[in-house]
Amino acid sequence: MTKKKTRKIDKNYMDMVLIHNPERKWSEHEDGIVEIELEHKGLHHKVAQKLFHKPKISHIALDAHGSVLWKAIDGKRTVFEVVNLMKETFPEEEDRMLDRVITFLHTLQVNQFVLTAAHRHPKF
């Protein structure tokens, strides 16, 4: 019998509030899909742009899940609240949603698409 792997999430992480990085421009298509602009800066990007005709700006279109999550990041909702919103929006995936959201948020943070705004502590 295989044991299901569970991810341990730091309680403080679940209290974290994220904001969009103001340096990343984004837009929403008519169908609700979010597209984020990523400007390629730095010497090796300039070389690639000149020699290989690489674009100066890439447009990254998120999928439906990513778009809902992106729009849920409003500088007010905690990660916990975002996870619950995603579970409500995609109830058929509720059992996998925590892992999916945490993984996606980590990717957004590593790539500096989102920044930490604050930690909100529950009121007792």
NUKOL-822217 format. One record per residue: y, x, z of N, C-alpha, C, O in turn. Coordinates in steps of 0.1 Angstrom, whole numbers, padded with zeros to 4 digits, always signed. Last residue first. Layout:
N
YXZYXZYXZYXZ/...
//
This chain:
124
+0368-0086+0178+0359-0091+0188+0365-0102+0196+0358-0107+0205/+0371-0080+0143+0378-0084+0156+0367-0090+0165+0358-0097+0161/+0360-0050+0127+0358-0064+0130+0365-0068+0143+0366-0060+0152/+0382-0028+0111+0372-0030+0121+0372-0045+0125+0382-0052+0126/+0385-0013+0080+0388-0025+0088+0378-0027+0098+0366-0029+0095/+0397+0016+0068+0386+0010+0074+0391-0002+0082+0401-0001+0089/+0413+0021+0035+0412+0020+0050+0399+0016+0055+0390+0012+0047/+0410+0030+0009+0423+0025+0014+0423+0026+0029+0433+0031+0035/+0396+0054-0011+0395+0047+0002+0409+0043+0006+0418+0051+0006/+0396+0047-0047+0400+0055-0035+0398+0047-0022+0398+0035-0023/+0380+0048-0079+0385+0041-0067+0387+0051-0056+0381+0062-0055/+0376+0068-0097+0381+0055-0102+0386+0046-0091+0395+0038-0092/+0364+0093-0091+0378+0090-0087+0384+0078-0094+0396+0078-0098/+0338+0098-0093+0346+0099-0105+0361+0095-0103+0368+0095-0113/+0330+0091-0068+0328+0104-0072+0336+0107-0085+0342+0118-0086/+0336+0063-0068+0343+0072-0059+0342+0087-0064+0352+0094-0064/+0318+0053-0087+0333+0051-0089+0341+0060-0080+0351+0066-0085/+0294+0060-0075+0297+0065-0088+0312+0064-0090+0319+0073-0095/+0296+0044-0052+0295+0059-0050+0299+0065-0064+0307+0075-0064/+0295+0019-0063+0307+0023-0056+0307+0038-0054+0318+0044-0056/+0268+0019-0073+0280+0018-0082+0293+0023-0076+0301+0030-0082/+0254+0021-0049+0252+0031-0059+0264+0031-0069+0269+0042-0072/+0262-0003-0036+0265+0010-0030+0264+0021-0040+0272+0031-0040/+0252-0022-0054+0267-0021-0051+0270-0007-0046+0280-0001-0050/+0224-0018-0053+0232-0017-0066+0247-0015-0063+0253-0007-0070/+0218-0022-0026+0216-0009-0032+0224-0007-0045+0230+0003-0047/+0226-0049-0024+0232-0039-0016+0230-0025-0022+0240-0018-0023/+0209-0063-0044+0224-0061-0045+0230-0051-0037+0239-0043-0041/+0183-0070-0042+0186-0056-0047+0201-0053-0047+0205-0042-0050/+0183-0096-0033+0175-0086-0026+0178-0072-0030+0175-0062-0023/+0199-0110-0053+0203-0108-0039+0196-0097-0032+0202-0089-0024/+0196-0118-0078+0194-0104-0075+0198-0100-0061+0201-0088-0058/+0202-0144-0080+0189-0140-0084+0186-0126-0081+0174-0122-0082/+0230-0146-0073+0220-0149-0063+0205-0145-0067+0197-0142-0058/+0256-0133-0081+0243-0130-0087+0232-0133-0077+0225-0123-0073/+0276-0142-0063+0278-0143-0078+0265-0142-0086+0263-0148-0096/+0266-0136-0038+0269-0150-0042+0270-0152-0057+0266-0162-0062/+0264-0109-0040+0252-0116-0038+0254-0131-0041+0245-0138-0046/+0291-0102-0043+0282-0100-0054+0269-0107-0053+0263-0112-0062/+0300-0110-0018+0306-0117-0030+0296-0115-0042+0294-0124-0049/+0286-0091-0002+0284-0105-0001+0289-0113-0013+0282-0123-0017/+0299-0067-0012+0284-0069-0013+0281-0084-0012+0273-0089-0020/+0325-0072-0003+0322-0071-0017+0307-0073-0020+0303-0080-0029/+0321-0072+0025+0326-0084+0018+0323-0084+0003+0320-0094-0003/+0314-0045+0028+0305-0056+0032+0309-0069+0025+0300-0076+0021/+0337-0032+0020+0325-0030+0012+0315-0041+0015+0308-0047+0006/+0364-0055+0024+0356-0044+0028+0344-0043+0019+0341-0052+0011/+0393-0065+0007+0379-0067+0010+0373-0054+0014+0375-0044+0009/+0418-0053+0000+0417-0061+0012+0402-0063+0016+0399-0063+0028/+0418-0039-0023+0425-0033-0012+0425-0041+0001+0431-0038+0010/+0401-0051-0041+0415-0055-0041+0423-0049-0030+0435-0053-0028/+0374-0054-0059+0380-0043-0052+0395-0046-0052+0402-0044-0063/+0366-0073-0076+0365-0076-0062+0372-0066-0053+0375-0068-0042/+0367-0062-0101+0378-0072-0097+0378-0075-0083+0388-0080-0077/+0344-0046-0099+0357-0040-0100+0369-0049-0096+0378-0045-0089/+0324-0066-0097+0326-0057-0086+0340-0051-0087+0347-0050-0077/+0327-0077-0123+0329-0086-0111+0332-0077-0099+0341-0080-0091/+0320-0054-0138+0333-0061-0139+0337-0069-0127+0348-0069-0122/+0294-0048-0130+0305-0038-0128+0319-0045-0128+0327-0041-0121/+0281-0071-0141+0281-0068-0127+0292-0059-0123+0299-0061-0113/+0287-0069-0169+0291-0080-0161+0292-0078-0146+0301-0082-0139/+0297-0034-0174+0289-0046-0177+0294-0057-0168+0304-0056-0161/+0328-0018-0186+0318-0021-0175+0309-0033-0180+0313-0041-0188/+0338+0005-0209+0336-0010-0207+0325-0011-0196+0314-0007-0198/+0360+0029-0211+0347+0027-0205+0347+0012-0202+0354+0007-0193/+0374+0049-0234+0375+0035-0229+0361+0031-0224+0352+0030-0232/+0390+0081-0233+0378+0073-0235+0380+0059-0228+0387+0058-0218/+0415+0100-0248+0412+0089-0239+0399+0082-0242+0397+0078-0254/+0412+0119-0267+0420+0122-0255+0417+0112-0244+0418+0116-0233/+0380+0123-0284+0392+0115-0280+0399+0121-0268+0393+0126-0259/+0373+0153-0303+0369+0144-0292+0382+0136-0288+0393+0141-0289/+0372+0171-0324+0379+0158-0326+0375+0148-0315+0373+0136-0318/+0364+0196-0319+0354+0186-0322+0359+0172-0324+0351+0163-0324/+0388+0212-0316+0376+0216-0324+0367+0205-0328+0362+0206-0340/+0405+0195-0300+0410+0202-0312+0398+0206-0322+0399+0203-0334/+0389+0185-0280+0398+0176-0288+0402+0183-0301+0402+0176-0311/+0379+0208-0269+0370+0199-0275+0377+0189-0284+0372+0185-0294/+0403+0219-0259+0395+0227-0269+0386+0217-0276+0385+0217-0289/+0409+0200-0240+0419+0202-0251+0411+0210-0262+0414+0207-0274/+0387+0203-0222+0389+0190-0230+0398+0192-0242+0396+0186-0252/+0392+0228-0212+0380+0226-0221+0380+0213-0228+0375+0211-0239/+0417+0224-0198+0415+0233-0210+0403+0230-0218+0404+0229-0231/+0426+0190-0191+0421+0203-0188+0418+0211-0200+0418+0205-0211/+0416+0155-0194+0426+0166-0192+0419+0179-0189+0407+0179-0186/+0411+0125-0207+0405+0138-0206+0415+0149-0206+0422+0152-0215/+0414+0094-0191+0421+0105-0199+0414+0118-0196+0412+0122-0185/+0399+0065-0194+0397+0078-0187+0403+0089-0196+0398+0091-0207/+0403+0031-0187+0407+0042-0195+0405+0055-0187+0408+0056-0175/+0380+0004-0185+0388+0014-0178+0391+0026-0187+0382+0030-0194/+0376-0030-0188+0376-0017-0195+0385-0007-0188+0397-0011-0186/+0357-0058-0178+0367-0048-0175+0365-0035-0183+0354-0030-0184/+0351-0090-0191+0346-0076-0190+0358-0067-0188+0369-0068-0194/+0361-0115-0197+0360-0111-0183+0355-0097-0180+0355-0092-0169/+0366-0121-0223+0353-0125-0217+0350-0121-0203+0340-0123-0197/+0390-0109-0228+0390-0123-0227+0376-0128-0221+0376-0139-0214/+0391-0079-0207+0389-0086-0220+0389-0101-0217+0387-0106-0206/+0413-0063-0187+0403-0072-0187+0402-0079-0200+0412-0085-0205/+0420-0028-0181+0423-0041-0186+0411-0050-0186+0400-0045-0184/+0435+0001-0165+0423-0007-0168+0429-0021-0174+0440-0024-0171/+0442+0035-0157+0446+0022-0163+0433+0014-0166+0423+0020-0170/+0442+0054-0130+0433+0049-0140+0438+0036-0145+0438+0026-0137/+0460+0060-0110+0460+0069-0122+0451+0064-0133+0452+0069-0144/+0454+0044-0089+0465+0040-0097+0466+0048-0110+0474+0045-0119/+0421+0035-0083+0430+0047-0084+0441+0043-0093+0439+0039-0105/+0418+0005-0064+0417+0012-0077+0426+0024-0077+0437+0023-0071/+0405+0008-0030+0415+0004-0040+0412+0011-0053+0405+0021-0054/+0384-0004-0003+0387+0005-0015+0398-0001-0023+0400-0013-0023/+0375-0002+0030+0383-0009+0020+0387+0000+0009+0392+0011+0012/+0346-0001+0051+0356+0006+0043+0363-0004+0033+0356-0013+0027/+0326-0011+0065+0339-0015+0069+0350-0010+0060+0362-0013+0061/+0304+0003+0055+0305-0011+0052+0319-0017+0056+0323-0028+0050/+0309+0028+0066+0310+0026+0051+0312+0011+0048+0320+0008+0039/+0302+0023+0093+0316+0026+0089+0319+0024+0074+0329+0020+0070/+0274+0021+0091+0282+0009+0094+0297+0011+0090+0303+0002+0085/+0257+0037+0065+0266+0039+0077+0274+0026+0079+0281+0022+0069/+0226+0026+0054+0241+0026+0051+0248+0027+0065+0246+0020+0074/+0196+0036+0043+0204+0034+0055+0219+0036+0052+0223+0047+0047/+0175+0020+0021+0186+0029+0023+0193+0026+0035+0196+0014+0038/+0140+0020+0020+0152+0013+0024+0163+0023+0026+0161+0034+0031/+0112+0016+0000+0122+0025+0005+0134+0017+0008+0139+0009+0000/+0082+0001+0010+0094-0001+0003+0105+0008+0009+0107+0009+0021/+0051+0017+0007+0062+0013+0016+0075+0012+0008+0079+0021+0001/+0022+0006-0009+0034+0014-0009+0044+0008+0000+0046-0004+0001/-0012+0009+0000+0000+0000+0000+0012+0009+0000+0013+0018+0008/
//
